[in-house]
Amino acid sequence: MDQATELLNQGIVALRAGKRDEARLFLLAALRANPYSEQAWLWLSAVVDNPAQQRDCLERALAINPASVEARRGLEHLNAQASGHPPAPAPQSEPTPPVQSSSTLTPPPPPPLQIPGAGDLDQERHLAELGLIADQPPFAGLESGWVPTQASLPPPTVAPCYFCAAPDVTEVCPACQVPQSYDCPSCGLPIDLRISESCKCGESLRPFLRAGGIDHERLGDRYLKQRYVAAAIKQWELALPQAAKPQNLHKKLANAYIDVGLIEKAREHMEAAKRR
């Protein structure tokens, strides 16, 4: 069984168990693996949040398979609801057991269908438009592209800490525990704050500086805008212990982990986001 089908099956099982958030994680991951899966779009329509998203999902399924009875029936249901004259519910069939291949999948009945908008089948554009990644500019499904790392750093500078002035600091200050160097959010080159607050490309870290350290959440948001998903995850994880609203950060992390294919980590943060 290929990865996309396995993820789809897990999403279906989760949805049938009433775990909509978990189902959404698996279905989004399935679409990352195969954005042309008619069945994944149909099932995703059952777990998105509003009629506009439902419509988008159904229209994408229909674009993949113009003969899709389920997609057409779901769109008819949405159109009837929009006109104020919802049709009688379609007969409910008995749930089928978890499936093993895409050819045997049967999507849920029309009433619960929920979908996103039409257009091309570009996965990046779709998931960004869906806004399924809570509380920040949409980023689910964005290709990670080049992820900035510290791997190519020159030998570390030994200098006083930028934040607390402790002497002879290399990469992380032993006194205040704050790193001294960060990847440039624009070009990915390292910025050592003890040398300069700005990169040669013109990007500055000054907007992310605060008393005694870095605003990790804001810097993570900036990385996401550049599609540096792994760098964003790192900053958000650093921000969690001091976060005023950890639920929001957990949601961001859940969706970012989907983006890099770490489903178990995504599920862990989704569960944490539900806790008060």
N, C-alpha and C positions, 0 to 999 in steps of 0.2 A: 504494500500500500504506500503511495507517495505521501510526502509530508502534508500537502494541501488537503488531501482527502482525510488523513488522520486528524488534522486540526478541525476540519469540518465536522467529522463524526463526534469529536469531543465537545464541540459547540452545541450540536444537536442534543447530546446527552445532557449537557448542563441546562439547556433551555427546558427540556422536558422535566427536569428535576426542579424547575422553578428558579434556577440561578441565572437570572438575566444578565447581570454584570459579568459573571464568569463566561457565559455564552458569548457575550459581545467580544471579550478578549480573544477567545478562540477563533471566532468568525473573522475578526479583523486580521488576525495572524494568518488565517487560511487565505484571505484575499491578498495579503502581502506575498504569499507563496505562489498564488495563482490568481491574478486579478481578473481573469476571464472565466471564473467559475460561476456559471449561472446559479447553481444551487446555493453557493455561499451568499450571493447577493439576495436570493429569495429568503434565506433564513435570517440574514442580517436585517431584513426589513421587519422582522418580528421583534427586534430588540433595540432599534433606534428610537428617538424620543419624540418625534413629531411628524405630522403628515408630509411636510416638505422633504424630510429625510426618507420617509417611506417611499414617496414617489420617486425620488432619485434612485433608490435601490431597485425598485421594480423596473424603471425605465432602463437601467443598466442591464438587468437580467434580460429584458426584452431585446435590447440591442445585440446581446450575445446570441440569443435564440429567438428570432421573430415569431416562432411558432409556439412559444411558451404559453400554455393555457393558464398556468398559475399566475404569471406576471400580468397577463391581460385581465384576469379576474380580479387581482388585487387592485389594479389601476381603475377598473370599473367601480369597485367598492369605494375607493378614495374619491372618485368623481361624484358618485352618488352622495357621499357624505358632504362634500363641498357644496352640492346643490341644495342640501337640506332635506333630501329624500333618500335616506339610506335604504338599500335593498334588504330583503329578508336574509338572515344569515344563511350561508351555504351549509348543506348537511355536514355534520362533523363525522369524520371517519375515525376509526379506531387508530390510536398511535401505532406506528410501525416500530419495530425494534431498531436499535442502533445499526447503522448501515456500514458496509465494508467497502463500497466502491461508489463513485459518483453516479454511475448509471442507475443505481437502485434507490437513490435518495428521493424522498417525497417531502416537499416543503410543507409548512404548517398551513392550515386553512386560511381563507382570505380575511376573516374579521380581525385577527390580531396583526395583520400585515402592516409594517411600518417601513418607510423607504426614503432614500435620498434622490437628487435631480438628474436630469439627462445630460447628455454631452458625450464627449469622447470617453474612451475607457482607460484614460491615463490614470493610473493608480494614485500617483502623487496629487494630481489636481483633485481627484475625487475625495480622498480622505481629508485633504485640507479644507475643501468646501463643506464637508459634512460637519466639521467642528466637533468631532466626537472626543476630542482630547481636552477636556474641561479646563476652564479658567485661565486660558492664555491663548495667544494666537494659535490657530489650529496647526498641529504638526504631525498627527498620526499618519503613518504611511509614507512620510517623506523619506527619500533615499538618504542613507547616512552620508554618502559621498566620502570625501576625505575627512577623517576625524583627526583633529589636532592632538598630538601627544607630546610628551617631553622626551621622546626617544632620541631626538637629534640635538639635544642641548649641548652646548660646549661645556668644558669643565666648569663646575659651579664657582660662582663668585663668592669670595669670603669678604664680608663687609657687615657693618652694623645693621640690625633689623630695621626695616623701613617703618615698622609700626611701634616698636617699644624701645628701639635704640640699643638692644642687647648686642654686645660685641661679638665679632667673629662668627657670624651666622652664615651658613651655606645655603641650603635649600629651604629648610623649615626651621623657624626660630625655636630653640629649645625652651625659651622663657615663655613666649605667648602662644606657641604652637601654630603660628600662621605661616603658610608658604610665602615665599618671597617672589616667586616667578609664576606667571600665568600665560596661557596661550592667548594670542591675539584673537579676538572674536571675528575679525575680518579676514586675516590672511593665515592665521594659525601659527605664526612665528612666536617664540617665547618673548615675553616682556618681563624683565627683571625690574621690579619697582625701585630697587636701590640705585639703578642706573638711570631709569626714566619711567615716567608714568605712561608714556606713549610709545607706540610702535612706529617703525620707519614708514609704514603705510599710511600713517595718520590717525589710526584708531587709538583712543585713549581709554585707560582703565579708570580714570578719575570719577566717572559717574557711578562706579561700583564700589568706590572706597567709602568706608565709614569708620568711625572711631574704633581703633583697635583691630581692624581687620577688613574683610571683603564682604559685600552683600552677595552671598553665594546664590541665593535664589534669583536675584536680578541678573547676575552674570550667567547663570544657567539658562534663563529665558533668552538672553542675547545669543548664546551659543545655538539654541534651538532655531532661531531665526536664520542662522547660517547653515542649518542642517547638520551641525556638529553634535549628533545625538549623544554619543558616548561622553563627550565633554560636559554636556548639559546634565547627564545623569550624575556624574561625579560631583558637580557643584550642588545639585539638589540634595544628594545624600549628605553632603557636608552641612547643608542648611537645616536638615531635619531636626537635629537635637534642640535648636533654639527657635524653631519656627513658631510664629504666633498662631498660624492656622495650618497645622500639620496635615489635616485632611486634604487641603488643596494640593500640597506638595506630594502626598501619596498618590493622588489622582494623576498628577503630571508624571510621576515616576512610573506608575502602572502603564501608562500609554507609551512612554519612552522605551520601557523594557519590551513592550510589544514590537516597537519599531526595530529593535535590534534582535528580536527573535527569542528573548528570554521569557518564556511564558510563565514559568513557575515564579520568577521574581515579580512579574506583572500581577499574578494572582495574589501574591503576598501583600503587595502594596494596595491592591483593590480592597482586600479584606481589611487592611489597616485603615483605609479611608472611611470605612463604614463605622469604625469605633469612635466613640466620643471621648 
